[in-house]
Structures are given as C-alpha cells and as structure tokens.
Amino acid sequence: MIEAARMPAFFAAFKATVATGIHEAENISVSVYPNPTSGKFNLYGAPVSAQIEIFNSFGDKVFSDHMHSRTEQIDLSNESRG
C-alpha cells in the first residue's frame, strides 16, 4: 500500500536492447525498493547500460539516465509530488 502523503507518484519504464544477432525475447526481473519511499529508492536487476526513464503522474519525464551497474540508487526527493 502506497501512502500518497509520504511518496510522490512516479512511474518507471525499463527498456533493454541487447544486440546478439538472434531475435529472441529476454525475461528481465527488476526490483524497485523500498516501497513506500521518501523519494530515494534502488533499482536492481536491469542490465548495465539499460535506459532508465521516470515519469510523474502528468506524463512529464522527471529522470533519465542509464544503469551504470546492476544496482542503481535514484534520488527523486527534490521533485514535486505528483
């Protein structure tokens, strides 16, 4: 359960492109924790170099970067709620 008063509403989308020469689906399990959060959270399991894009509830992109390791810490505590 997410408490709206404590946590800004953000959406995360993960997209990984792997050039292998063979077109096959790859299952990727990504963890986002802790939940709820005060704006700082961790991503674990996305491939290194995967693009990270986070949008607020209005559809505005508030964060964009690439995974630099298998675990990334994201700080959105300075973003406005919503």
N, C-alpha and C positions, 0 to 999 in steps of 0.2 A: 504494500500500500504506500503510495507516494503522498506526502503531506505537501500541498501546494504552497503553504505559507513558508516552508523551510527550503523548498527546492525549486529553482527555476525550471520551466518546462523546456526541454531540449530534445531534439530528435537526432539520432546518429545513423548514418548510412555508411556501409562498408562496401567497397568495390575493389576487387583484386584482379589484376590481369597477369597471367603467367604465360610467357612465350615458350612453349615446349615443342611446337611444330605438330602436336597432336591435339585435336579439339575434343576435350572431354571435360565433363563437369567435375568440379572440385568442391567437396564439402569442407567448409571452414567454420569452426566453432569459436566465437568471440565472446569473451566475458567482459561485462562492464560492472564495476563495483567501486565503492559501496553504493547501496541503494536503500534508503534515500541518501542524498549528498547535499553538502552546503555549496557545491559548485566545483569542488575538486574531486576528480574520480580517475580511475585507472581503466585502461583498455588492455586486454591480454588475449593473445592468440591470433591476431591478424598478421598476415605475412609482412616481413620487413619491406618497406617501400610502398605498402598499401596506402592509398589516399584516404585521409580522414576528413570528412566534411560534417559539420554540425549546424543544424538549422533551428531557429526558435519556432514558436508556435505560429508565427506570422509568415513563415517561409523564408525569412532572411537568414543568409549564411552568417554565422557568428564565429566560426572557427574553420580553418582549413590548414592542413599540414599533411605530412607523410609519416608513417610509422618508421622510427629510427632503430627500433629493437622490437622484440616480441611483446614487451610491456611498455606502455606509454602512460604518463600521468598528464592529464588535461586539467587546466585551471580556468574555469569559467566564472569564478566567484565575483569578478568585476563586471560581468554582463548583467543587464537589467532583466528582471523576471519576465517570463512570457516568451 
